Structures are given as C-alpha cells and as structure tokens.
Amino acid sequence: MSLASLSRMEAKLLLPTYERPPILFVRGRGVYLWDSRGQRVVVAERIDSDSTQEIQETKAATGRRKEVHAHA
C-alpha cells in the first residue's frame, strides 16, 4: 500500500476532523516504527514504576486513564 492510496482510503472513510500527517508506517518492532522511507521513530518510552503507580491511582480515582509522559 502506498501513502497516496492510504490517503485516498482515509478520505473516503474518515471524517476530516484534522489533517493527518503524511507518513506511512511499514513495520514495527518493540517501541520503534519504520516509515516507508526507512526512518525509525520511537513511539513509546520506558515508564518508570512511579509513573505506573500514578496511572493506576488516577484510573482508580476517576475511572479514566491519565496520560503520563515519562522520560527514561
């Protein structure tokens, strides 16, 4: 699948609520994704135990998950 064909499919199926980035991920491994040009992107970082506990406490208190951005 090419980026152009993906864009055409998205235009037919998805609401145009925001502009989507012109990127096509073709493979992934662990916390990495690679785009169709071979560039590697980190999609997740290690979450330390304090952040994990904060997520659990927030979820228990509110019934919702809190987004936490942790830096390794």
C-alpha atoms as one frame of an Amber mdcrd trajectory, in Angstrom:
protein
   0.000   0.000   0.000   1.326   3.441  -0.856   0.867   6.676   1.054  -1.313
   8.008  -1.780  -3.671   5.000  -1.670  -3.854   5.218   2.133  -4.737   8.924
   1.888  -7.496   8.190  -0.642  -8.931   5.457   1.596  -8.838   7.739   4.649
 -10.595  10.489   2.682 -13.464   8.100   1.910 -13.780   6.502   5.351 -12.728
   9.052   7.977 -14.168  12.389   8.982 -11.838  15.274   8.130 -11.567  16.398
  11.759  -7.863  17.192  11.435  -5.091  16.940   8.894  -3.305  13.631   9.075
   0.482  13.574   8.837   1.844  12.364   5.505   3.542   9.263   6.857   3.121
   5.562   6.155   4.472   3.149   8.754   5.517  -0.113   7.156   6.903  -2.120
  10.065   7.437  -2.044  13.778   9.463  -3.742  16.481   9.283  -3.065  20.194
   8.951   0.686  20.703  10.024   1.535  17.139   8.152   2.085  13.891   9.735
   2.498  10.459   8.191   4.620   7.731   8.191   3.915   4.015  11.430   5.939
   3.646  13.262   3.789   6.205  13.233   6.360   9.019  12.925   4.887  12.515
  10.583   6.550  15.012  10.306   5.862  18.743   6.620   5.512  19.623   6.954
   4.746  23.317   9.390   5.345  26.088  10.010   3.358  29.227   7.586   4.249
  32.004   9.134   4.046  35.448   7.376   2.457  38.401   6.366   5.848  39.871
   4.573   6.776  36.651   2.865   3.382  36.521   1.608   3.847  40.085   0.362
   7.358  39.237  -1.570   5.970  36.253  -3.167   3.268  38.417  -4.108   5.743
  41.174  -5.633   8.168  38.669  -7.558   5.366  36.986  -8.868   4.117  40.337
  -9.889   7.617  41.443 -11.513   8.773  38.224 -12.262   5.600  36.298 -10.167
   7.054  33.482  -6.600   6.658  32.330  -4.272   9.623  32.710  -1.666  10.258
  30.054   1.801  10.398  31.553   4.858  11.289  29.522   7.880   9.738  31.190
  11.433  10.275  30.075  13.946   7.483  30.543
